[in-house]
Amino acid sequence: MIYNLKPFDKAHSLELLASASLSDNSILLQFKLENLNSNTSLPTRVSSSREIGLWERTCFEFFLRDSAGHYYEFNFSPCGHWNCFYFDQYRSPLKESECEILNISEKRERTTYLLEVEINKLSLIENFDFSKDLRMNLTAVIKENDLSYWAIEHSQSGPNFHDQNLFVAL
């Protein structure tokens, strides 16, 4: 399913479409940012390496929760940096997790940016249960003049991408 992500705080001319799907061995993500303007910060691709703190600038994110409440957070920057975190429970301490990113590809046009990611789901923690009741959230932090926070849904109190009440079925 393709989701039209919504900004938390105000109307934007940008449009952000996102999707996630599972295959036997992979998690496939796609983020398409449209109506780009000169204020949209999309750093040039430089490398594909792990980095913490990507959410402090333009970053596309994917959260995946199993039926036991364990969840992953994946972060991907247009510059090629990425990271993966595993949480035993809601907001447990930030802990990088092993994972294998099979592919990160992008396509840049004048007013459109497309990011596609393939994650090896077999590289995730062995006890993560893919068998039933998977929930997810597709989110992004977009830097224009300021940071804006995008998600499928937001709570009234503020952007909280970890809020599992806002996760949807995968």
SEVEX-253162 format. One record per residue (C-alpha): residue number from 1; chain; y, x negated, z. Coordinates in steps of 0.2 Angstrom, whole numbers, plus 5000, padded with zeros to 4 digits. Layout:
! residues N
num, chaine, north, east, up
NUM, A, Y, X, Z
...
//
This chain:
! residues 170
num, chaine, north, east, up
1, A, 5000, 5000, 5000
2, A, 5018, 4994, 4996
3, A, 5030, 4996, 5010
4, A, 5049, 4997, 5008
5, A, 5055, 4987, 5023
6, A, 5071, 4993, 5032
7, A, 5084, 4982, 5040
8, A, 5087, 4986, 5058
9, A, 5106, 4985, 5060
10, A, 5115, 4991, 5044
11, A, 5114, 4996, 5026
12, A, 5111, 4982, 5014
13, A, 5112, 4981, 4995
14, A, 5095, 4971, 4996
15, A, 5079, 4979, 4994
16, A, 5063, 4972, 5001
17, A, 5045, 4977, 4996
18, A, 5030, 4970, 5005
19, A, 5011, 4973, 5004
20, A, 4996, 4966, 5013
21, A, 4977, 4968, 5008
22, A, 4960, 4961, 5013
23, A, 4947, 4954, 5002
24, A, 4930, 4948, 5008
25, A, 4937, 4930, 5011
26, A, 4956, 4932, 5010
27, A, 4972, 4941, 5016
28, A, 4984, 4943, 5002
29, A, 5002, 4945, 5005
30, A, 5017, 4949, 4994
31, A, 5035, 4950, 4997
32, A, 5048, 4955, 4984
33, A, 5066, 4954, 4988
34, A, 5078, 4962, 4975
35, A, 5096, 4964, 4972
36, A, 5100, 4946, 4978
37, A, 5118, 4941, 4979
38, A, 5127, 4925, 4982
39, A, 5127, 4927, 5001
40, A, 5108, 4928, 5001
41, A, 5100, 4912, 5008
42, A, 5084, 4907, 4999
43, A, 5082, 4888, 5002
44, A, 5074, 4878, 4987
45, A, 5056, 4874, 4989
46, A, 5053, 4857, 4996
47, A, 5036, 4856, 5003
48, A, 5022, 4866, 5010
49, A, 5020, 4860, 5028
50, A, 5020, 4868, 5046
51, A, 5036, 4871, 5055
52, A, 5040, 4881, 5071
53, A, 5056, 4891, 5072
54, A, 5056, 4898, 5054
55, A, 5062, 4915, 5061
56, A, 5079, 4907, 5064
57, A, 5083, 4908, 5045
58, A, 5076, 4917, 5030
59, A, 5058, 4920, 5034
60, A, 5044, 4932, 5028
61, A, 5032, 4937, 5042
62, A, 5015, 4945, 5044
63, A, 5007, 4951, 5060
64, A, 4989, 4956, 5061
65, A, 4980, 4964, 5076
66, A, 4962, 4968, 5080
67, A, 4955, 4982, 5090
68, A, 4955, 4971, 5106
69, A, 4974, 4968, 5105
70, A, 4973, 4950, 5099
71, A, 4985, 4946, 5085
72, A, 4991, 4933, 5073
73, A, 5009, 4930, 5067
74, A, 5011, 4921, 5051
75, A, 5028, 4914, 5045
76, A, 5033, 4909, 5027
77, A, 5050, 4901, 5022
78, A, 5056, 4901, 5004
79, A, 5057, 4882, 5006
80, A, 5038, 4881, 5008
81, A, 5037, 4879, 5026
82, A, 5024, 4890, 5035
83, A, 5016, 4893, 5052
84, A, 5002, 4903, 5061
85, A, 5002, 4908, 5079
86, A, 4988, 4917, 5089
87, A, 4991, 4928, 5104
88, A, 4978, 4934, 5116
89, A, 4989, 4949, 5121
90, A, 5007, 4955, 5118
91, A, 5019, 4941, 5119
92, A, 5007, 4929, 5127
93, A, 5014, 4911, 5126
94, A, 5017, 4905, 5108
95, A, 5002, 4895, 5102
96, A, 5000, 4887, 5085
97, A, 4983, 4892, 5078
98, A, 4971, 4884, 5065
99, A, 4972, 4893, 5048
100, A, 4970, 4889, 5030
101, A, 4983, 4894, 5018
102, A, 4975, 4895, 5001
103, A, 4990, 4898, 4991
104, A, 5009, 4900, 4992
105, A, 5018, 4904, 4976
106, A, 5035, 4910, 4972
107, A, 5045, 4916, 4957
108, A, 5064, 4915, 4957
109, A, 5075, 4925, 4946
110, A, 5094, 4928, 4946
111, A, 5092, 4944, 4957
112, A, 5074, 4944, 4962
113, A, 5063, 4933, 4973
114, A, 5044, 4935, 4974
115, A, 5033, 4927, 4987
116, A, 5014, 4928, 4986
117, A, 5002, 4921, 4999
118, A, 4984, 4920, 5001
119, A, 4976, 4916, 5018
120, A, 4958, 4911, 5021
121, A, 4953, 4924, 5034
122, A, 4937, 4914, 5037
123, A, 4948, 4900, 5044
124, A, 4954, 4912, 5058
125, A, 4947, 4912, 5076
126, A, 4929, 4917, 5076
127, A, 4931, 4931, 5088
128, A, 4945, 4940, 5079
129, A, 4937, 4956, 5074
130, A, 4940, 4961, 5056
131, A, 4927, 4975, 5057
132, A, 4938, 4990, 5063
133, A, 4955, 4997, 5067
134, A, 4965, 4982, 5060
135, A, 4984, 4985, 5062
136, A, 4998, 4975, 5055
137, A, 5017, 4973, 5053
138, A, 5026, 4966, 5038
139, A, 5043, 4959, 5043
140, A, 5057, 4947, 5037
141, A, 5072, 4939, 5043
142, A, 5085, 4937, 5029
143, A, 5100, 4926, 5031
144, A, 5115, 4932, 5021
145, A, 5131, 4930, 5031
146, A, 5122, 4934, 5047
147, A, 5103, 4936, 5050
148, A, 5096, 4953, 5047
149, A, 5079, 4959, 5053
150, A, 5068, 4969, 5042
151, A, 5052, 4979, 5046
152, A, 5041, 4994, 5041
153, A, 5049, 5003, 5056
154, A, 5060, 4998, 5071
155, A, 5062, 5004, 5089
156, A, 5078, 5011, 5094
157, A, 5081, 4997, 5106
158, A, 5082, 4982, 5094
159, A, 5071, 4973, 5082
160, A, 5055, 4968, 5090
161, A, 5042, 4962, 5077
162, A, 5028, 4960, 5091
163, A, 5030, 4979, 5096
164, A, 5012, 4985, 5092
165, A, 5017, 5003, 5093
166, A, 5026, 5000, 5076
167, A, 5010, 4992, 5068
168, A, 5002, 5002, 5054
169, A, 4984, 5003, 5049
170, A, 4978, 4990, 5036
//
